[in-house]
Amino acid sequence: MASSLAAAGPKKYSAAYDQYFRKYSKHYFGIGFDWRWFKAQAIAESGLDEKAVSRVSAKGLMQIMPATFADIQKRNPDFADILDPRWNIAAGIYYDRVLWKMWAAIESLADHLSFMFGAYNAGSTTIRRAQAHAKAKGYNETLWESVVQIATEVPRWRHRETLGYVEKIHGLVEKVEK
């Protein structure tokens, strides 16, 4: 006999914010970019809870830190309120674009996304340190798998959280309805 969870089928995620994921994905990443990556990220970040606040004070759907939002707001004065889902999503995707550009040399889409999401979670400095450590160990530092291989050796990095976060987003993206 199948469990009631299996019988219920795949989890359905609210489409309440899809218009913003689509709009800001297109705006910051272009018309052909799959907006579902950012919705999957928001699911991983907050479970799509617009009122979510983390233990370190990250806020909203995209779990933006207030200082990061303030910095983004300087370049985007229309981004009115960190807790407004529209502006939280816009700021999160804008910040993803900043991180995306940092790893512009990475050719594989999956790796490029992994570095971007890894930096969103752990910070770009931490991911750069991990890349340098991978290179020093003889790994190809442009492959996310290389970072995964040496993660336990990188000081001052809660690698399990970051690696789990990236893996979770990759797993969720196909579950987000178009």
PEFEN-V195733 format. One record per residue. N is the residue number from 1. RES is the residue in three letters. PHI is phi as a letter, one per 30 degrees, with the letter a starting at -180 (999 if undefined). PSI is psi in degrees with one decimal (* if undefined). D_CENTER is the distance of its C-alpha to the mean C-alpha in whole Angstrom. Layout:
# PEFEN-V195733
n;res;phi;psi;d_center
N;RES;PHI;PSI;D_CENTER
N;RES;PHI;PSI;D_CENTER
This chain:
# PEFEN-V195733
n;res;phi;psi;d_center
1;MET;999;131.4;37
2;ALA;d;147.4;34
3;SER;d;159.3;32
4;SER;d;-29.5;31
5;LEU;d;-45.5;27
6;ALA;d;-37.8;28
7;ALA;d;-28.2;30
8;ALA;d;-19.1;28
9;GLY;i;-175.4;26
10;PRO;d;148.8;22
11;LYS;d;135.5;20
12;LYS;c;130.1;20
13;TYR;c;144.0;17
14;SER;e;140.9;18
15;ALA;c;9.2;18
16;ALA;e;-31.9;19
17;TYR;c;5.5;16
18;ASP;e;-36.2;16
19;GLN;e;-36.6;18
20;TYR;d;-39.9;16
21;PHE;d;-42.4;13
22;ARG;d;-49.2;15
23;LYS;d;-50.6;17
24;TYR;d;-25.0;14
25;SER;d;-47.8;12
26;LYS;d;-43.2;16
27;HIS;d;-45.1;17
28;TYR;c;-20.5;14
29;PHE;b;-9.4;14
30;GLY;j;163.4;17
31;ILE;d;-32.4;19
32;GLY;d;-2.4;18
33;PHE;d;137.1;15
34;ASP;d;108.2;13
35;TRP;d;-20.4;12
36;ARG;d;-22.8;11
37;TRP;e;-40.2;8
38;PHE;d;-32.9;7
39;LYS;d;-42.9;9
40;ALA;e;-39.1;8
41;GLN;d;-44.0;5
42;ALA;d;-35.8;7
43;ILE;d;-44.4;10
44;ALA;d;-37.4;8
45;GLU;d;-50.3;8
46;SER;b;-1.7;11
47;GLY;i;24.1;13
48;LEU;i;33.6;13
49;ASP;c;107.8;15
50;GLU;d;-17.2;16
51;LYS;c;7.1;18
52;ALA;d;138.2;16
53;VAL;b;125.0;16
54;SER;d;173.0;15
55;ARG;d;-19.6;18
56;VAL;c;14.0;17
57;SER;i;14.8;17
58;ALA;d;145.0;13
59;LYS;b;148.3;14
60;GLY;i;-170.5;13
61;LEU;e;-42.6;11
62;MET;c;2.4;8
63;GLN;h;56.6;10
64;ILE;d;134.9;11
65;MET;d;140.5;13
66;PRO;e;-40.0;17
67;ALA;d;-39.0;18
68;THR;d;-43.1;14
69;PHE;d;-43.6;15
70;ALA;d;-40.1;19
71;ASP;d;-44.5;18
72;ILE;d;-39.7;16
73;GLN;d;-31.3;19
74;LYS;d;-35.7;22
75;ARG;d;-16.2;20
76;ASN;b;74.0;20
77;PRO;d;-16.2;23
78;ASP;d;-18.2;22
79;PHE;d;92.0;19
80;ALA;d;-45.8;22
81;ASP;b;126.7;20
82;ILE;e;-29.8;17
83;LEU;c;-6.3;18
84;ASP;d;120.8;19
85;PRO;e;-39.9;16
86;ARG;e;-50.3;17
87;TRP;d;-29.7;16
88;ASN;d;-45.1;13
89;ILE;d;-45.8;11
90;ALA;e;-45.5;13
91;ALA;d;-41.4;12
92;GLY;d;-44.6;8
93;ILE;d;-36.3;9
94;TYR;e;-47.3;11
95;TYR;d;-38.1;9
96;ASP;e;-40.4;7
97;ARG;d;-41.3;10
98;VAL;e;-46.0;12
99;LEU;d;-38.0;10
100;TRP;e;-43.5;10
101;LYS;d;-29.8;14
102;MET;d;-28.8;14
103;TRP;c;36.9;14
104;ALA;d;-27.3;16
105;ALA;d;-12.1;19
106;ILE;d;122.2;17
107;GLU;d;-39.8;18
108;SER;d;129.3;17
109;LEU;e;-45.6;14
110;ALA;d;-43.1;13
111;ASP;d;-42.4;13
112;HIS;e;-46.5;12
113;LEU;d;-42.1;8
114;SER;d;-42.4;8
115;PHE;d;-41.1;9
116;MET;d;-50.9;7
117;PHE;d;-37.2;4
118;GLY;d;-41.9;7
119;ALA;d;-35.3;8
120;TYR;e;-39.7;6
121;ASN;d;-47.0;7
122;ALA;c;-14.5;10
123;GLY;j;144.2;11
124;SER;d;-34.0;12
125;THR;d;-42.3;16
126;THR;d;-43.4;15
127;ILE;d;-36.1;13
128;ARG;d;-40.7;16
129;ARG;d;-41.4;19
130;ALA;d;-41.3;18
131;GLN;d;-45.0;18
132;ALA;d;-39.3;22
133;HIS;d;-41.8;22
134;ALA;d;-44.4;22
135;LYS;d;-43.7;24
136;ALA;d;-27.9;27
137;LYS;d;0.9;27
138;GLY;j;9.6;27
139;TYR;d;160.8;24
140;ASN;d;107.7;23
141;GLU;d;-5.6;20
142;THR;c;1.3;18
143;LEU;c;128.6;17
144;TRP;e;-36.7;14
145;GLU;e;-33.6;17
146;SER;d;-40.9;19
147;VAL;d;-41.3;17
148;VAL;e;-41.9;17
149;GLN;d;-36.0;20
150;ILE;c;3.5;21
151;ALA;e;-40.2;18
152;THR;d;-18.4;21
153;GLU;c;-6.0;23
154;VAL;d;116.8;21
155;PRO;d;152.3;22
156;ARG;h;41.4;20
157;TRP;b;123.0;17
158;ARG;d;72.7;16
159;HIS;d;-34.5;15
160;ARG;d;-41.5;15
161;GLU;d;-49.3;13
162;THR;d;-46.7;10
163;LEU;d;-39.5;12
164;GLY;d;-39.9;12
165;TYR;d;-49.5;8
166;VAL;d;-44.8;7
167;GLU;d;-40.8;11
168;LYS;d;-44.8;10
169;ILE;d;-45.0;7
170;HIS;d;-35.0;10
171;GLY;d;-31.6;13
172;LEU;d;-29.9;12
173;VAL;e;-37.3;11
174;GLU;d;-16.1;15
175;LYS;d;-10.9;16
176;VAL;d;123.4;15
177;GLU;d;143.6;18
178;LYS;d;*;18
